[in-house]
C-alpha cells in the first residue's frame, strides 16, 4: 500500500472521529448564543482564537498524551484498548442521545454570558474540545504504527485531520449565525448522529487493534504455549 493511501486513510479515520466528538456545527449553535451581544467582527476574532486553542489542544493530545500515559507504566496495547472503549462509548452515547450532550454544553455555556475573555475557557475548554475530545485524540495517537513510512503517513494524515477540524471550528464559529439559520438544530443533530456511528466503528477498531497487539505480545499467534 502506497504512502499517500495510508496517509489518506489516517486522515479520514481521524477526521471522522474528531468531527463527531467535537461537533463544530452543534458548537456553532452555542457559540452564536454566547456571543449574541457582540458584533460580527468581534465574533470572527473570537472564533479564530478558539480555532488556534483547539488546534493546540488536539495536537498536544494526539502526540503527547500517549507518552504521558506511558510514563505512568500503561502499555500502548492497554491504552489502545481503554482508549478504544472510551471512543466507542462516546460514539454510542452520541448516537443514542446527542441531545443530552448538547444540553450539558448549553448549561456550561450559560456561565460564560457577559464575560470578556472567553476564548479559551469556556469556549475551547470544555465546550469545543473537552475531556471527550481529548480522550479521543489520545486514543487516536495511541494507534500509531511503530515507525518507518507507515508512521510518517499516519502522523501526516492524523495531524492534517486535527488541523482540518480546527479550521472547521474557526469557519463554523465565524459564520455561526448563518449556519444556524440555514441548517437549524434538527438537521445539525441528524449530521451528528451519522458522525457518531462512524465514531463508534472507529472505537471498536482501535479496541480490536489493542487486543490483537496484546495477544501478539504474549505469543498467542506464534504457536508458543
N, C-alpha and C positions, 0 to 999 in steps of 0.2 A: 504494500500500500504506500503510495507516494506521500511526501511530506505535506503537501498542501491539502490533501484529502484528510489526513489526520488533524491538521490544524482547523479545517472547516468543521469536522465532527466535534472537536473540542469546543469550538466557538458556539455551535448550535446547542450542544448539551448545556454548557454553562449559561448561555444567554437565556435559554428556556427556563432553567431553574431559577436564575436570579430575577428574571422578569416576573415570574409567577409569585415569588415571595415578596419582592419589593412592591409590585403592582403600581407602577407610575401613574396609570390612569386613575386608579382609586385614590392615590395620594394627591392627584391634582384637584379632586373634589374638596379634600380637606384643606389643601393649600389655598384654594380660592376663598374658602370661608374664613380662614385665619387672617388673610391679607386683604379682606374686602374693603378695608378703610384706607388702603394705600393706592397710589397711582400705578398705572401700568409700568412706567419706568422704574419705580421702586420695586415692584414685584419682579421685574426682569432681573434687576441686580441681585435681589434676594434669591431667586431661582438659580442664578449662576453660582452663587456661594454654596448653596445646597448641593449643586452638581459636583463642585470640587470636593466638598467634605465627603459626599457619598462615595466618590471615586477613591478617596484615601482610605475610607473605612473598608470598602470591598477589597481593594488591592492588598491592604495590610492583612485582612483576614485570610485571603487566598494564600499568601506566600509567607506569612509569619505565624499565623495561627497554628498550623500543624507542627511547627518546630517548638512553639511554646508548650503545646500539649505533650510533645515527645520529651521535653525537658523534665516533665514530671513522671517519666517512665512508662507512658502509654505508647504501645507499639502502633505502627501505621495500620496494621491489619485491624486492631481493635478500634482505632479511630475511624477507619472506613466503615466498620460495622455499626458503631454507635452513630456516626455522622449520617450514614445512610438511613438508619432508623428514624433519626430526627427529621431528615428531609422527607422521608415517606410519610411520617406522622403529620408534618406540616402540610404536605400535599393533600392528605386525606381530610384533614380538618378544613382546609380552604375549599376543597371540593364539595364537602357536605354543608358547610355553614360559613361561607365567606362574609356574610353579614355580621357575624359576631366579631370577626377580626376588624372590620371597618368600624363597627360601633365602639370597640375598645380604643382604636386610634382617635375616633371622634371625641371620646371622653377625655383623652390625654390632651387633645388639641384645645379644649376649652380653656385650660390654664394659660395658654400662650396668647390669648387675645389681649391686645393693648401693650404688650411688651415691645421694647425697641429692638434688641438684638436676639433674634430667634432662629437665625440661620442654622447654627449647629444644634442647639437644644431649644425647643424640642423638634424642629423640622427635620433635621438629619437623624438625630438620635432622640427618641426612639421611633418617630413617625415614619421615616423613609427607610433607613437601614438600621432596624432594631435588632434585638437578640436573635430573632428568627433568621434574618438575612445574614448575620454574622455566622451563625451555625451552618447555614447552607454553604456559605463561601468557604469555611474551614473544611467542610466535608468534600467540596469540590477539589480544594487544594490537596487534600489527603489522597485523592485518587490519581495523583500524578505518577507517570512512569518513572522507572529508576534513573534513567539517564539517556544520553545519546540523542539521536534525531527525534525519537518519539517524545522525549521530554521537551525538546525545543519546540516541536509542533504543539504539544499540549500547553506549554507556557504562553506561546504566541496566541493561540486560539482563546484560551481562558482569559488572559489579560485583556485581549481585544473585546471579549464579551463584557467584562466588568466595565471597561471604559465606554462601551456602547450603551450599556444600561444607564451609566451616569449621564451620558449625553441625552438619552431619552428622558431622564428625570428633569434635566435642565430645560428641554424643549416643552415637555408637557406642563411643567410648572410655570414656564414663561407665558404659555398660552392657555392657562388653566380655565379662564372664563369661557373662551371659545370652545374648548374641548368639552366642558361640562354641558354647555348649551347644545352642542352638536350631537353628542352620544347619549347623554343622560345617565342616570345612575343605573338603570336596568340593563342597558347594553354593556356598560362597563363591567357589571357583575357577571354577565354571560362570558365576556372575554376572560375574566378572572377564573371562572370555573374551568374553561378549556385549558388555560395555562396551568391550573392546579393539577389536572390529570397528568400533564407532562411531568410536573414536579414529582408526583407520586411514582411514576415509572422510573425517573432518574434516581430517586431514593432507593428503590428496590434494586436497581442495577449496581449502585455503589455498595449496598449491603452485600450483594452476591459476590462482588469483587473482593471485599474484605474477607468473607467466609472462605472463598477459594484460596486467597493468599495465606490465610491461617492454616488451612488444611495442607497446602503445599509445603509450608514451612515445617510442619510436623511430619512430613514424608508420607502423607496418606496416599499420594499418587505415584510414589516411586517403587512401590512393591515391598517396602520395608515393613516389618512388624512393629 
